[in-house]
Amino acid sequence: MAIRLPSVLSAKHILRRSNLFSNQAAAPASQDVPKGYFAVYVGEGEKKRFVIPVSLLNQPSFQELLSIAEEEFGFSHPMGGLTIPCTEDMFINLTADLHRL
């Protein structure tokens, strides 16, 4: 009986990517974040946790969000991690657009 590792690995890759941009309830900070990604908290009321690629840090639109976060929170983020002060919809649209670049 042959084992088909490439299809299993590609399935895991697809599942991992589909879960990266799904919003999750604020999870414990100890939750694993894959290498090359980081977690941010987004929302106006209840904060949702998103895991996004570090490559977005180079994008001017994302840097603008970081500047807004710095102005609002400084280095004291209420969730214990980077908090982005914008709506979930705005964040999802921005990161989806940037991820396509």
N, C-alpha and C positions, 0 to 999 in steps of 0.2 A: 504494500500500500504506500503510495507516494504522498509526501507532505508538500503542500503548495504554499510555501512561505511568502513569495512575492504577493500573492493575492490577499493573504492575511495581513501583511504589512500595509498594503495599499488601503485595505478596508479600515485598519486602525488609523491611518493617516487621514482618511476622509472623515471618520467619526471625530477625531481630535479637532480638525479644522472646523467642522460644523458646530462643535461645542465652544470654540474659542470666542466667537462673537455672540453667543447666546447670553442673554442677561441672566444673572444668577442672584439669588438673595444674598445679602451680605454674608459671606462665608468667613469662617475663622481665618486669621492671617496665616495660619500654618498650612492652609491648603496649598498643594503643589502648583507651581507655575512653571510651565516648560521653559527650557533654556531658550533665550532669545525673545522672551515675552515678559510683560509685567502687568500687574493688576492695578486698576484704577477704580474709584467709586464715583458714580455719576447719578445725578438726579437732583431735583429741587426739594422734594420732601424726603421720602424714603430713598436711601441710596442703594443702587444696584452695583454689583461687582462685575467688571468686564476684564478679560485677559486679552491684551492686545500686543502686537509685535513691536519690538523696540525700534524697528525701521520707521515707524510713524514719528519718532522724535525728531527726525530730520525735516519733516514737512512743515512749511511755514504756517499752514492753517492750524496744525496741532500745536506748534510753538505759541501761537496766539492764545489758544486755550490754556496753555501752561502759564502764560503771563497773567491771564485773568485769574487763574487759581492762586498764583503768587500774591496778587493784589488783595484777593479776598481772604486767604488763609495764611499767608506767609509760610512759615515752616511748621505750623501747628495745624495738622489736618485732623478733623474730628473723628474720622473712621480709623485712624491709625495708619492709613496708607494715603497715597495721592488721591485727593478729591478734586474732581472737575466740576465747577459750578455751571452746569447747563442742563437742559432737559435731556431725557433719554433719547428721544426721537432725533434731536439735533446731533447728539453724539454718534448715534448709530449711522445717520446719514453721512456725517463727516468722515467717520472711519471707513465706511463702506466705499466712499468716493476715493479716499486716499489709498485704500488697500488695492484698488484697481490700477493705480499708477504703476 
